[in-house]
Amino acid sequence: MLLGNKIDIDGGNSRVVSEKKAKDWCASKGNIPYFETSAKEDINVDAAFLSIAKSALAKEREQDIKEYGFLQHCRFRPSYL
């Protein structure tokens, strides 16, 4: 995820990187999410956080399935010593 921060400063006119350049870069990296944010004006802060949280939860679920998903298809019997 890429965040363009402090978009409230100077009405967004003091950008170092243009929105188009940032979006193009994100597209070239596999369409990673891009948000322009301002903590001061509360712009897109929640949306960016939710996107990160959803992504993290999805990856955790994916990892759990890879590690433990096969157990759903196994039958366990008591071992006899």
N, C-alpha and C positions, 0 to 999 in steps of 0.2 A: 504494500500500500504506500502511496505517495501522498503526503499532505502539503498543500501550499498554505502556509500559515500567515497570519497578520494581514489578511486581505482588506481589513478595515483602514489601514494606514493610507492616508492621502487618497482615499476613494479608490484604491487599487491602482493608482497611476504610478506608484513608485516600485513597480515589479522589477525583479531581477530576471525572472524567467516568465515568459508569456504563458498564458493558459494553453494555447495551442501547442507550444513546444513541450510543455509538461504532459499533455494528453498524448501527443505523438510518441514521446519517450515511453509512456506507460504501455501504449499499444505495441511498441517494438519489444517490450519485455514480457509479452504474453497477456496483454490486456489487464494489467494489474489495476486495482481500483485507485482512483484519484479523487481527492476531495480538496476543495479550497475552504479554509477554515479561518475563523476569528474567535478566539476565546473571549476577547473583550466584548464583542457584539453577539456572542453565542450563535455563531453561524456554522452549521454543519459539524459541530463538535460531537453532538449525540449520534448523528448519522455515521461519522467516522468511527467512533467507539463501538457502536453496534456492529458495524461491518467487521472490525477486527475481532470482536467477541464471537460472532457467528463463524468466522473463518477458523478461529482457534478451536471452537467446539466441534466443528465438522472434521478438522484434522485429528482431533483427539478420538472421535468416534471411528474414523477410518483406521487409525492406529490400533484401537481396541479390536476391531474386526480382524485386522491382519494378525494380531497376536493371539486372540482368543476365539475368533469366529469359528475356527475349525472344531472347537470343542462341542459345538451344537450338533455336529454330525457324528460324534463318537458315542459309542455305548460302553459304559464302564461296568465291569463285573467285579465282585469282590475277589481279591486275590487270596489264594489258599497257600499257606506256607507249610 
